[in-house]
Amino acid sequence: QSLQHLSVFSSSLPHRPLGRAKSSPATAVNPIKHLFTTVAPSLCLSAGLVYDSLMLKHQCVCGNAHIHPEHAGRVQSIWSRLQETGLLSQDCSLDCFYLHKIRGRKASLDEIQSVHSEFHTLLYGTSPLNRHKLDHKKLLGPISQKMYAVLPCGGIGVDSDTVWNEMHSSAAVRMAVGSVIELAFKVAAGELKNGFAVVRPPGHHAEESTAMGFCFFNSVAITAKLLQQKLGVGKILIVDWDIHHGNGTQQAFYNDPNVLYISLHRYDDGNFFPGSGAPEEVGSGAGVGLNVNIAWTGGVEPPMGDVEYLTAFRSVVMPIAQQFSPDVVLVSAGFDAVEGHQSPLGGYNVSAQCFGKLTQLLMGLAGGRIVMALEGGHDLTAICDASEACVSALLGDLVRDRLKPDLHEKMWNKLHCKHWPCLQSLSQTSSPLLLAGSPVAPGQSERDEAETLSAMASLSVDVDQPGSVPENREFNRSVRV
């Protein structure tokens, strides 16, 4: 059936943060050979990419980007990398084989208020240049209460980490939100098959009335709300793999029965920013069971890596997501878990290629309608490598399984089993949570489980050696789900 019909849908905790603590972005890369060459051109939809240089203007007035982890060079470097790899289409006739750049736009204040309070929206969504267009009575409160922290660099910020530029930040933040919205709407309507938003500042920490952790407006949460309200999208999955928990996104959908939020993050028993994201936070009211926190604990000795993330994805994320059966998948694609990020902004050793693999897995959901939005990640080489891997996966390029053979124990927490039948068989065994190519079905034999483990082990070595199992690996870490 024609892909033109993709546009038709049928609906089927308060926390306070704990305090958050140059290499060349481009490398020589051969042009990628895409799988879509075997697809009839009439059935091809292009992958979308959105980026706008307006977002570069959100920067501290001190002008020193080296002392501010969230700086303009992040998106500029990713954009340059994607251009240099040849992933961007130059010929309209080849759009189905490449990324198609779409025009971003600034989100309206009304769109932002789908998640944020009017006060918060006016506080960070207006600048001296656009305030004259608004109701001055509404602005009187926010402007009079606009308070900033004076930073050691001489600049100003909402807090010690989150810088603010009175002339340019509001436009940049609204461009980031509007760009994600624009991309997601085109994917949901069937104009694009999937997409990647190279945007900043990030958004998943922004709560209804609070800016924190480099975030002002929650782009992914706003996009999800508008997909529900404007396009009538029935069920939305939000996957957040930024190393920091998306407290703002969790807050926005904590009692929503139509949005499944799954976050994989460093938790350390609440001692890692922002302190939220405990396994016990499972949603409330009609949304009970639809908030899933995969909360890594135990610090970074040793750090979590590829196998931990693949284990969580194949044994928890994908089974739950498949049972939920979303219409659209949104990804808060933070890359600060990629090797190269030191604590407190990271500390893990996940490879960039692993995130490409996770993207491949998610593409099996929602008919491939997946929209990724950049969140955190501050090492330029790491975020460029990871972005390229994810975009390549969106375009259909196979991500080879050259992932690190580093296995650790995952202590299974049975909290979510009562909400998701697909996980109940795992709760009935005393075995550690093991990575699986598919969920273990009730009544599956021990032999089948052994074959599943073998399939997992093959992901940790080169793809040319299927089925080989790393030897002498100790299981000594834990994850709480």
Helices and strands as residue ranges (DSSP letters): G 3-7, G 35-38, G 41-43, E 47-50, G 53-57, G 65-67, H 73-84, G 92-97, E 99-102, H 109-112, H 118-125, G 131-133, H 136-144, E 149-150, E 156-157, H 169-188, E 194-197, H 219-231, E 236-240, H 247-252, E 259-266, G 268-270, G 285-287, E 291-297, H 306-312, I 313-317, H 318-324, E 328-333, H 352-362, G 366-368, E 370-374, H 380-394, G 414-416, G 421-423, H 424-427, H 446-458, E 478-480
